[in-house]
Amino acid sequence: MAKCDEGYVCEVCGKYVHDITDSDLYLRYVLGEIDGRQLMTAPERHLRCNPTLTQFIVDKSFTPVVANGAFAKDQLDADDVAAREELVTRAWRRLQEVRELGIAIAEYPLPEVRNAR
């Protein structure tokens, strides 16, 4: 089995991230925060192991995550939080569907990310 099929070890909890739908790495890829070359080298985390990012997922099928400290969304500008919630939630929803779409990894990112490349 290829390493990408086995999952990667979470740098926070040390357990395997077995599915891309629970992958902070792939969520950041869908968002355009990392490029495809970094998928093999960038650190991996479970979504819940990166609350700074996943606090912005607002979907009834995702149990909310709360971040603490200076980067908690309750410490940020409300307009910026709303925009980030919309973007990260769309990316998370996209991540949930990519396997069933049968598309190439290069097509995983949000349309605006793909179009900007």
C-alpha positions in Angstrom: 0.0 0.0 0.0 1.3 3.5 -0.9 2.1 5.8 2.0 -0.7 8.2 0.8 -3.2 5.3 1.1 -2.0 4.5 4.7 -2.3 8.0 6.1 0.3 10.1 7.8 1.1 10.5 11.4 -0.4 13.5 13.1 2.4 15.8 14.4 0.2 16.7 17.4 -1.3 13.5 18.8 1.0 10.9 17.1 -1.8 8.8 15.7 -2.4 8.1 12.0 -4.7 10.3 10.0 -6.3 7.5 8.1 -8.7 9.5 5.8 -8.3 12.7 3.9 -11.7 13.8 5.1 -10.1 14.2 8.6 -6.8 15.7 7.2 -5.7 19.2 8.1 -3.0 18.8 5.4 -5.6 18.1 2.6 -7.9 20.8 3.9 -5.1 23.3 3.6 -4.4 22.0 0.1 -8.1 22.5 -0.9 -7.9 26.0 0.6 -4.8 26.8 -1.5 -2.6 27.3 1.6 -0.1 24.7 0.3 0.6 23.4 -3.1 0.5 19.8 -4.4 4.2 19.3 -4.0 3.9 19.9 -0.3 1.4 17.1 0.2 4.3 14.6 0.6 6.4 16.8 2.9 4.2 19.2 4.9 3.3 18.1 8.5 0.0 16.3 8.9 -2.6 16.8 11.7 -6.1 15.6 12.3 -8.6 18.4 11.8 -9.3 18.6 15.5 -5.6 18.8 16.2 -5.5 22.2 14.5 -8.2 24.2 16.2 -6.7 27.5 14.8 -8.0 26.5 11.4 -10.9 24.2 12.1 -12.7 26.6 14.4 -13.8 28.2 11.2 -15.8 25.1 10.0 -19.4 25.9 10.5 -21.6 22.9 9.4 -24.2 21.0 11.2 -22.4 17.7 10.5 -19.1 19.0 12.0 -18.9 19.3 15.8 -17.5 22.8 16.5 -13.9 23.2 17.5 -13.0 26.0 19.9 -9.5 27.6 19.7 -8.1 29.5 22.7 -5.7 32.4 22.9 -4.8 35.2 20.5 -6.0 33.3 17.4 -9.4 32.3 18.8 -12.1 33.6 16.5 -13.8 35.5 19.4 -10.6 37.6 19.5 -10.7 38.5 15.8 -12.7 41.0 13.7 -16.2 39.8 13.1 -16.2 40.5 9.4 -12.9 38.6 9.0 -14.3 35.7 11.0 -17.4 35.5 8.8 -15.3 35.5 5.6 -13.0 32.9 7.0 -15.9 30.7 8.1 -17.4 30.9 4.7 -14.2 29.9 3.0 -13.0 27.2 5.4 -16.5 25.7 5.5 -16.7 25.5 1.7 -13.2 23.9 1.6 -14.2 21.4 4.3 -17.4 20.4 2.4 -15.3 20.0 -0.8 -12.9 17.8 1.1 -15.8 15.6 2.2 -16.8 15.0 -1.4 -13.6 14.6 -3.4 -13.2 10.9 -3.0 -16.7 10.2 -4.3 -16.2 12.5 -7.3 -13.4 10.4 -8.7 -11.3 13.4 -9.7 -7.5 13.9 -9.8 -5.8 15.4 -6.7 -5.0 18.5 -8.8 -8.8 19.1 -9.0 -9.4 18.9 -5.2 -8.8 22.7 -4.5 -11.6 25.1 -4.5 -12.4 26.5 -8.0 -10.9 29.9 -7.2 -7.7 28.3 -6.1 -7.5 26.2 -9.2 -8.2 29.2 -11.4 -5.5 31.3 -9.8 -2.8 28.7 -10.6 
